[in-house]
Amino acid sequence: MPLSDLDQQLIDRCLNHEEGSWLDFVDRYLGLVFHVVRHTAHSRSMTLSFVDVEDVAAEILLELVKNDYSALRQFKGLSSFPAYLTVISRRICIRQLIKLRRESVLGHVNAHRTVVDGSSVEIEPVLATEEVDRLLAMLEPRQAEVVRLYHLEFKSYREIGKRLGVDENSVGAMLTRARNRLQAVAKTESV
């Protein structure tokens, strides 16, 4: 699909730094960016709050203006501009989702340990890794692999199912059993 005249004019206006051009760009494409963020999160089995969706969309927009609109300058017109923007948005979104998932899995540990015992941030990754390895060793090997793939490698249910040769619908049940096992272990250790 050729580049529409409206898209070409909007890109040119942004690249020439015309007043109001970026606001017009955002008005035209923000809905697409939000759709990409929601769809990408859903396909990776993540539920985002509205604030998280806004934050990821803001990161995408920041990347688009970075280095004097280098992403817009690289558009060659080989596809429609919305298709090009979708691909760029999805790539940035995936990076942000991985970051969000990492923060949700381990992020709170850094703040808590620093406040409680003054532990150094440099040793935190080692402590967290040792703790994760210890907990995974308490699971059956297949359960540990599912937990590792989902929580540490951020794979979707589909990707995990394919890698393990199980139905995608079985992955959630496997994760639930693994989490229940870890919760039981945590209860016995806290007693």
JONOR-V796846 format. One line per field, one symbol per residue. burial: b if it has 9 or more other ideal C-beta (glycine too) atoms within 8 Angstrom, else e. Layout:
burial = ???
This chain:
burial = eeeeeebbebbebbbeeeeebeebbbeebbebbbebbbebbeebebebeeebbebbbebbbebbeeeebebbeebeeeebbbbbbbebbbebbbebbbebbbeeeebebbeebbeeeebeeeebeebbeeebeebbeebeeebbbbbbbbebebeebebbbeebebebebbeebbebbbebbeebeeeeee
